Amino acid sequence: MKGAATSGVGSAPRMPRLGALVPGALPNVARRLRRLARRRFAALRRRLARAHGVLRARWLRSLQLRVITTTLVISALVVTVLGFFLMQQISADQLKAKETQAASVVESGQISAEAAPGVNTRPNGRSTQDLMWSIVDELRANGAESDYGVAILLASGYAGPPVYRDGVTAGVVPGQIPKRLIARVDFLQKSGESPPSFTPASMNYPSSSSQPVAGLVYGVPVGSYYQLYYFFPLTQVQQNLVLIQRTLLVAGLALVFLFAAIAWLVTRWVVAPVRQAARGAQRLSTGNLDERMQVRGADELAALATSFNDMAASLQEKMSALEDLSHVQRQFVSDVSHELRTPLTTIRIAADVLFASREQLEGPVSRSAELLQSQLERFESLLTDLLEISRYDANVAVLDPEPVDVCDLVRHSADVAQQLAERRGAKIEFRLPAEPCVADVDRRRVERILRNLLVNAV
């Protein structure tokens, strides 16, 4: 059994250790992740570049888009700035109204507290506590329709036996009254003055276990022994400001999009005729001379349409006149070519007779006959070219291909260029194959092309 167990363990495949895999696997995984990140980043960059190119082309091509976008941005900035200053003014007015209302409540409470019997008597125990309770109950009852807290506290130096209570509160946490306000009320009380003082602060309202609420804390001395404190939460003011802010935001967005719609409508009135003029000019450039714009009204756009139509009509007239003139020129060239062909044929016959008998003539006369023959051939070629030009103008020119030895064609085309090269001290050399090189070409046209190239080269 022990041998079998040992054999079974030895035949199982050995798993590689984790320490042997991790050092070589981590660099490969990191390289793959880097390559994948580079590919994703390159693809994202290509998409962004493509989108940027499309948007830029659209921006440069559309005047209406530029006007609407500019109007949208400028109106958004203006509305934002105006909304900010308007919100600041509304907030200040709301806070000022709250301060005025709170000051009125504090003054009324101060008068009621000072009128209570026993206020000017030194604190002496149970009667003092009952007095403070009665004052708080009276002030809280008078302000039941409002949302505020009230507290009456003993002035500093009078708390303690025989009075074991510092004061009575209803919605005011004494420990959260700002120290600087208490110091201010103490100073006024010792100075014999009684104007209300206040400071912004946060306080747990309406009880010490509630969440802190922002508000105004008022303090005022009551006689020589008591101090009256009020807390006016700004919850309603904040709610009103949030409502006003949302209303201004919605109105501002509506106003911005209204400006954008107005800009779209106005630019459409202006851009539409311009686009129509651009399309008309494009059609004119393709040869559609009957293109005209519709004239509406008597404004600047109507003047543009009228000017465009006048330009198109003038261009059409000029093109008609040019076509007529071209037709007259073609007819003139054709008539001249035909009229010259008859005397040229007669001269050619006489020149052929002289050229055929040039060996019987004297040297200068024989040379003159050869020159006459060559110049007549050149003149006949020029006349043929003139006639062909008239055919080109009339769109009736056709190719006349025939089997031609290109080598002979090159040598014959170089005769005139050779004479010009000799006069300039140059020489034209031919490197042509020994065998004929036959091709189907229009001999006359190809010879003219070669002759022009050689003459231009010389």
PLY file of the C-alpha trace (Angstrom):
ply
format ascii 1.0
element vertex 458
property float x
property float y
property float z
element edge 457
property int vertex1
property int vertex2
end_header
0.00 0.00 0.00
2.82 2.38 0.86
4.52 1.58 -2.45
1.33 2.19 -4.39
0.80 5.52 -2.70
4.34 6.52 -3.45
3.92 5.51 -7.08
0.71 7.50 -7.42
2.31 10.62 -6.07
5.30 10.28 -8.35
3.15 9.91 -11.50
1.15 13.15 -10.93
2.37 16.24 -12.91
4.33 18.70 -10.82
2.81 22.20 -10.58
5.26 25.09 -11.01
5.87 27.23 -7.99
4.24 30.66 -7.78
7.60 32.29 -7.15
8.86 30.89 -10.47
5.85 32.25 -12.45
5.42 35.73 -11.05
8.83 37.28 -11.92
8.48 36.43 -15.61
4.70 36.89 -15.95
4.37 40.36 -14.47
6.57 42.15 -17.07
4.63 40.47 -19.91
1.29 41.53 -18.43
2.58 45.08 -17.93
3.80 45.26 -21.53
0.44 44.01 -22.81
-1.39 46.55 -20.71
0.86 49.36 -21.98
0.35 48.31 -25.59
-3.41 48.07 -25.07
-3.46 51.50 -23.41
-1.42 53.02 -26.25
-3.77 51.53 -28.85
-6.84 52.77 -27.03
-5.31 56.21 -26.59
-4.32 56.36 -30.27
-7.84 55.33 -31.34
-9.38 57.93 -29.04
-7.01 60.59 -30.37
-7.92 59.70 -33.96
-11.62 59.94 -33.15
-11.15 63.30 -31.46
-9.06 64.58 -34.38
-11.72 63.42 -36.82
-14.49 65.06 -34.82
-12.42 68.24 -34.51
-11.86 68.29 -38.26
-15.57 67.85 -38.97
-16.56 70.57 -36.49
-13.88 72.94 -37.77
-14.93 72.42 -41.38
-18.55 72.97 -40.40
-17.58 76.10 -38.42
-15.62 77.59 -41.31
-18.24 76.68 -43.90
-21.37 77.91 -42.11
-21.84 81.62 -41.42
-25.14 80.89 -39.72
-23.50 78.49 -37.25
-20.85 81.07 -36.33
-23.45 83.80 -35.76
-25.74 81.56 -33.67
-22.87 80.20 -31.57
-21.45 83.68 -30.95
-24.90 85.01 -30.01
-25.45 82.05 -27.69
-22.13 82.53 -25.90
-22.42 86.31 -25.56
-26.05 86.17 -24.39
-25.14 83.44 -21.87
-22.36 85.61 -20.46
-24.58 88.69 -20.29
-27.46 86.78 -18.67
-25.06 85.18 -16.17
-23.56 88.52 -15.14
-26.97 90.20 -14.89
-28.38 87.23 -12.98
-25.47 87.34 -10.53
-25.92 91.03 -9.74
-29.70 90.68 -9.64
-29.41 87.74 -7.23
-27.06 89.74 -5.02
-29.51 92.65 -4.93
-32.47 90.38 -4.18
-30.53 88.61 -1.42
-29.60 91.94 0.15
-33.21 93.15 -0.05
-34.55 89.93 1.49
-32.02 90.07 4.30
-32.73 93.75 4.89
-36.46 93.07 5.11
-35.80 90.24 7.56
-33.60 92.52 9.69
-36.28 95.22 9.72
-38.96 92.73 10.73
-36.72 91.23 13.43
-35.79 94.67 14.81
-39.49 95.53 15.09
-40.18 92.30 17.00
-37.19 92.86 19.29
-38.21 96.45 20.12
-41.77 95.34 20.82
-40.50 92.53 23.06
-38.16 94.88 24.86
-41.02 97.25 25.65
-43.19 94.37 26.87
-40.39 92.96 29.04
-39.53 96.30 30.57
-43.21 96.82 31.42
-43.36 93.58 33.37
-43.61 94.12 37.18
-40.49 93.24 39.10
-38.04 93.73 36.21
-36.22 96.49 38.04
-36.07 94.48 41.29
-32.84 92.68 42.15
-33.08 88.93 41.42
-34.13 87.14 44.61
-34.94 83.48 43.91
-38.31 81.95 43.09
-39.97 85.18 42.08
-37.19 85.89 39.58
-37.70 82.53 37.87
-41.46 83.09 37.71
-40.82 86.55 36.24
-38.58 85.17 33.52
-41.12 82.44 32.70
-43.93 84.96 32.43
-41.90 87.24 30.14
-40.94 84.36 27.82
-44.51 83.06 27.74
-45.81 86.52 26.90
-43.26 87.18 24.16
-43.66 83.72 22.69
-47.41 84.12 22.66
-47.19 87.51 20.99
-44.99 86.03 18.28
-46.81 82.80 17.74
-47.54 83.65 14.15
-43.85 84.20 13.47
-40.93 81.78 13.45
-38.34 82.80 16.01
-36.89 81.83 19.37
-36.72 83.96 22.51
-34.71 83.78 25.73
-34.29 85.97 28.79
-31.09 85.61 30.78
-29.71 87.15 33.91
-26.98 89.70 33.41
-23.45 88.65 34.25
-22.79 88.81 37.99
-26.37 88.08 39.06
-26.57 84.37 38.27
-26.23 82.00 41.21
-27.76 81.74 44.67
-30.41 82.61 45.53
-31.29 82.28 41.77
-30.34 78.83 40.60
-31.40 79.33 36.97
-29.46 81.53 34.51
-32.54 82.19 32.40
-35.53 80.83 30.53
-35.41 80.01 26.81
-37.85 78.99 24.10
-36.03 78.01 20.88
-32.71 79.64 21.83
-29.66 77.64 22.95
-27.83 79.91 25.46
-24.48 78.23 24.87
-24.65 79.07 21.13
-25.24 82.79 21.58
-22.10 84.51 20.16
-19.77 85.75 22.90
-19.25 89.08 21.15
-23.00 89.74 21.19
-23.16 89.00 24.94
-20.23 91.32 25.51
-21.94 94.02 23.47
-25.18 93.73 25.44
-23.25 93.80 28.73
-21.49 96.98 27.64
-24.76 98.66 26.65
-26.41 97.57 29.89
-23.62 99.00 32.02
-23.67 102.19 29.94
-27.38 102.61 30.51
-28.20 102.30 26.80
-30.73 99.91 25.31
-30.51 99.78 21.47
-30.85 96.28 19.94
-27.70 94.57 18.67
-27.54 91.58 16.33
-25.09 89.30 14.60
-25.43 86.45 12.08
-24.93 83.01 13.60
-25.95 79.36 13.36
-27.97 77.72 16.10
-29.74 74.43 16.74
-33.37 75.32 16.14
-36.08 74.83 17.36
-34.36 72.69 20.03
-30.82 71.82 21.03
-31.19 68.40 19.37
-32.12 69.88 15.95
-29.80 70.61 13.04
-27.96 73.95 12.99
-29.87 76.68 11.17
-28.48 79.98 9.92
-30.14 83.03 11.35
-29.89 86.36 13.12
-29.29 86.57 16.88
-30.53 89.77 18.55
-29.69 90.92 22.02
-31.04 93.82 24.08
-30.73 94.77 27.78
-33.89 94.77 29.91
-33.42 97.01 32.89
-30.26 96.54 34.94
-30.56 92.81 35.71
-31.89 90.99 32.63
-30.93 90.49 28.96
-33.37 89.55 26.20
-32.19 87.49 23.23
-34.00 86.54 20.03
-33.06 84.08 17.29
-34.65 84.61 13.87
-33.95 81.68 11.53
-33.33 82.52 7.87
-34.88 79.28 6.62
-37.75 81.01 4.89
-35.41 83.59 3.38
-33.15 80.83 2.08
-36.11 78.98 0.61
-37.30 82.15 -1.07
-33.80 82.77 -2.46
-33.56 79.21 -3.76
-36.94 79.60 -5.47
-35.90 82.95 -6.95
-32.57 81.48 -8.05
-34.27 78.60 -9.82
-36.73 80.98 -11.44
-33.89 83.21 -12.64
-31.97 80.18 -13.93
-34.94 78.89 -15.92
-35.73 82.37 -17.20
-32.06 82.94 -18.10
-31.84 79.66 -20.02
-35.09 80.43 -21.81
-33.81 83.91 -22.62
-30.49 82.56 -23.95
-32.22 80.04 -26.21
-34.70 82.72 -27.27
-31.76 84.91 -28.32
-30.27 81.93 -30.19
-33.60 81.32 -31.95
-33.85 84.99 -32.90
-30.26 84.90 -34.20
-31.07 81.76 -36.19
-34.15 83.37 -37.70
-32.36 86.63 -38.55
-29.29 84.90 -40.00
-31.55 82.60 -41.98
-33.17 85.63 -43.58
-29.73 86.94 -44.47
-27.88 83.71 -45.25
-30.59 82.09 -47.38
-30.28 84.65 -50.23
-26.49 84.50 -49.94
-26.60 80.72 -50.26
-28.92 81.06 -53.22
-26.48 83.51 -54.81
-23.60 81.11 -54.16
-25.48 78.23 -55.77
-26.43 80.47 -58.70
-22.81 81.55 -59.16
-21.76 77.89 -59.10
-24.32 77.07 -61.79
-23.10 80.05 -63.80
-19.55 78.74 -63.56
-20.71 75.41 -65.03
-22.19 77.18 -68.06
-25.85 77.58 -67.04
-26.20 81.20 -68.11
-30.00 81.19 -67.67
-29.64 81.08 -63.87
-31.41 83.94 -62.08
-32.25 84.86 -58.47
-35.74 85.71 -57.24
-36.09 89.38 -56.25
-38.26 90.07 -53.21
-38.81 93.53 -51.76
-36.49 96.50 -52.09
-33.93 95.95 -49.33
-30.23 95.14 -49.54
-30.91 91.46 -50.28
-33.17 92.48 -53.13
-30.37 94.73 -54.40
-28.02 91.74 -54.21
-30.44 89.60 -56.23
-30.91 92.40 -58.78
-27.16 92.88 -59.15
-26.68 89.13 -59.53
-29.34 88.96 -62.24
-27.81 91.95 -64.06
-24.39 90.32 -63.89
-25.78 87.03 -65.23
-27.60 88.84 -68.05
-24.50 90.84 -68.96
-22.40 87.68 -68.90
-24.92 85.91 -71.08
-24.84 88.78 -73.57
-21.03 88.80 -73.62
-20.91 85.05 -74.11
-23.45 85.30 -76.96
-21.38 88.06 -78.56
-18.22 85.97 -78.15
-19.94 82.96 -79.67
-21.07 85.07 -82.63
-17.58 86.50 -83.02
-16.07 83.03 -82.78
-18.48 81.81 -85.42
-17.50 84.72 -87.70
-13.81 83.99 -87.10
-14.29 80.32 -87.87
-16.18 81.17 -91.02
-13.49 83.68 -92.02
-10.67 81.19 -91.44
-12.53 78.50 -93.34
-13.26 80.81 -96.25
-9.68 82.09 -96.37
-8.35 78.55 -96.27
-10.56 77.46 -99.12
-9.85 80.60 -101.16
-6.09 80.19 -100.79
-6.14 76.53 -101.71
-6.94 77.21 -105.42
-4.02 79.59 -106.19
-1.80 77.44 -103.99
-2.66 74.41 -106.10
-1.72 76.30 -109.28
1.57 77.48 -107.77
2.23 73.98 -106.53
1.81 72.52 -110.01
4.22 75.09 -111.49
6.69 74.47 -108.67
6.51 70.70 -109.24
7.39 71.24 -112.92
10.36 73.41 -111.98
11.46 70.98 -109.28
11.23 68.02 -111.66
13.49 69.78 -114.20
15.92 71.27 -111.65
18.81 69.14 -112.96
18.54 70.85 -116.35
18.76 74.30 -114.76
21.80 76.20 -113.65
23.06 76.01 -110.06
21.38 79.10 -108.51
18.17 78.48 -110.43
18.15 74.81 -109.39
18.65 75.82 -105.76
15.82 78.34 -106.05
13.53 75.60 -107.40
14.36 73.41 -104.38
13.73 76.29 -101.94
10.48 77.10 -103.70
9.41 73.48 -103.39
10.21 73.29 -99.66
8.57 76.62 -98.84
5.47 75.65 -100.82
5.27 72.48 -98.75
5.59 74.55 -95.59
2.96 77.02 -96.83
0.64 74.16 -97.67
1.21 72.76 -94.19
0.38 76.13 -92.62
-2.76 76.35 -94.70
-3.74 72.88 -93.60
-3.14 73.87 -89.99
-5.30 76.95 -90.43
-8.07 74.84 -91.88
-7.74 72.38 -89.04
-7.99 75.20 -86.49
-11.30 76.17 -88.03
-12.41 72.55 -87.72
-11.39 72.53 -84.05
-13.39 75.70 -83.42
-16.37 74.14 -85.13
-15.91 70.87 -83.16
-15.71 68.81 -86.37
-12.03 67.78 -86.22
-11.39 64.03 -86.53
-8.26 61.89 -86.37
-6.90 60.32 -89.53
-4.65 57.46 -88.37
-2.52 55.50 -90.86
0.49 53.12 -90.63
3.59 55.32 -90.49
7.28 54.62 -89.88
8.02 56.71 -86.81
11.72 56.96 -87.75
10.94 58.62 -91.09
8.41 60.84 -89.32
11.08 62.04 -86.88
13.64 62.71 -89.64
11.12 64.65 -91.73
9.97 66.69 -88.70
13.58 67.70 -87.97
14.28 69.31 -91.37
13.12 72.79 -90.38
14.67 72.49 -86.90
17.94 71.31 -88.46
18.26 74.50 -90.53
17.58 76.60 -87.41
20.14 74.58 -85.42
22.82 75.11 -88.09
22.27 78.88 -87.96
22.72 78.76 -84.15
25.81 76.57 -84.35
24.08 73.46 -83.02
23.39 70.04 -84.45
20.54 67.59 -84.12
21.62 63.96 -83.78
19.31 61.01 -84.33
19.56 57.74 -82.42
16.95 55.65 -84.14
16.62 51.86 -84.51
17.76 50.26 -87.77
14.46 48.47 -88.30
11.29 50.36 -89.25
9.06 51.32 -86.32
5.53 51.33 -87.71
2.56 52.70 -85.75
-0.99 53.84 -86.57
-0.89 57.61 -85.98
-2.19 60.81 -87.51
0.94 61.70 -89.47
0.23 65.36 -89.92
-0.61 66.07 -86.28
2.25 64.03 -84.85
4.70 65.67 -87.27
3.50 69.09 -86.16
3.96 68.18 -82.52
7.50 66.88 -83.10
8.42 69.90 -85.21
7.19 72.31 -82.49
9.08 70.43 -79.81
12.33 70.44 -81.79
12.05 74.11 -82.73
11.35 75.07 -79.12
14.32 72.97 -77.98
16.68 74.65 -80.44
0 1
1 2
2 3
3 4
4 5
5 6
6 7
7 8
8 9
9 10
10 11
11 12
12 13
13 14
14 15
15 16
16 17
17 18
18 19
19 20
20 21
21 22
22 23
23 24
24 25
25 26
26 27
27 28
28 29
29 30
30 31
31 32
32 33
33 34
34 35
35 36
36 37
37 38
38 39
39 40
40 41
41 42
42 43
43 44
44 45
45 46
46 47
47 48
48 49
49 50
50 51
51 52
52 53
53 54
54 55
55 56
56 57
57 58
58 59
59 60
60 61
61 62
62 63
63 64
64 65
65 66
66 67
67 68
68 69
69 70
70 71
71 72
72 73
73 74
74 75
75 76
76 77
77 78
78 79
79 80
80 81
81 82
82 83
83 84
84 85
85 86
86 87
87 88
88 89
89 90
90 91
91 92
92 93
93 94
94 95
95 96
96 97
97 98
98 99
99 100
100 101
101 102
102 103
103 104
104 105
105 106
106 107
107 108
108 109
109 110
110 111
111 112
112 113
113 114
114 115
115 116
116 117
117 118
118 119
119 120
120 121
121 122
122 123
123 124
124 125
125 126
126 127
127 128
128 129
129 130
130 131
131 132
132 133
133 134
134 135
135 136
136 137
137 138
138 139
139 140
140 141
141 142
142 143
143 144
144 145
145 146
146 147
147 148
148 149
149 150
150 151
151 152
152 153
153 154
154 155
155 156
156 157
157 158
158 159
159 160
160 161
161 162
162 163
163 164
164 165
165 166
166 167
167 168
168 169
169 170
170 171
171 172
172 173
173 174
174 175
175 176
176 177
177 178
178 179
179 180
180 181
181 182
182 183
183 184
184 185
185 186
186 187
187 188
188 189
189 190
190 191
191 192
192 193
193 194
194 195
195 196
196 197
197 198
198 199
199 200
200 201
201 202
202 203
203 204
204 205
205 206
206 207
207 208
208 209
209 210
210 211
211 212
212 213
213 214
214 215
215 216
216 217
217 218
218 219
219 220
220 221
221 222
222 223
223 224
224 225
225 226
226 227
227 228
228 229
229 230
230 231
231 232
232 233
233 234
234 235
235 236
236 237
237 238
238 239
239 240
240 241
241 242
242 243
243 244
244 245
245 246
246 247
247 248
248 249
249 250
250 251
251 252
252 253
253 254
254 255
255 256
256 257
257 258
258 259
259 260
260 261
261 262
262 263
263 264
264 265
265 266
266 267
267 268
268 269
269 270
270 271
271 272
272 273
273 274
274 275
275 276
276 277
277 278
278 279
279 280
280 281
281 282
282 283
283 284
284 285
285 286
286 287
287 288
288 289
289 290
290 291
291 292
292 293
293 294
294 295
295 296
296 297
297 298
298 299
299 300
300 301
301 302
302 303
303 304
304 305
305 306
306 307
307 308
308 309
309 310
310 311
311 312
312 313
313 314
314 315
315 316
316 317
317 318
318 319
319 320
320 321
321 322
322 323
323 324
324 325
325 326
326 327
327 328
328 329
329 330
330 331
331 332
332 333
333 334
334 335
335 336
336 337
337 338
338 339
339 340
340 341
341 342
342 343
343 344
344 345
345 346
346 347
347 348
348 349
349 350
350 351
351 352
352 353
353 354
354 355
355 356
356 357
357 358
358 359
359 360
360 361
361 362
362 363
363 364
364 365
365 366
366 367
367 368
368 369
369 370
370 371
371 372
372 373
373 374
374 375
375 376
376 377
377 378
378 379
379 380
380 381
381 382
382 383
383 384
384 385
385 386
386 387
387 388
388 389
389 390
390 391
391 392
392 393
393 394
394 395
395 396
396 397
397 398
398 399
399 400
400 401
401 402
402 403
403 404
404 405
405 406
406 407
407 408
408 409
409 410
410 411
411 412
412 413
413 414
414 415
415 416
416 417
417 418
418 419
419 420
420 421
421 422
422 423
423 424
424 425
425 426
426 427
427 428
428 429
429 430
430 431
431 432
432 433
433 434
434 435
435 436
436 437
437 438
438 439
439 440
440 441
441 442
442 443
443 444
444 445
445 446
446 447
447 448
448 449
449 450
450 451
451 452
452 453
453 454
454 455
455 456
456 457
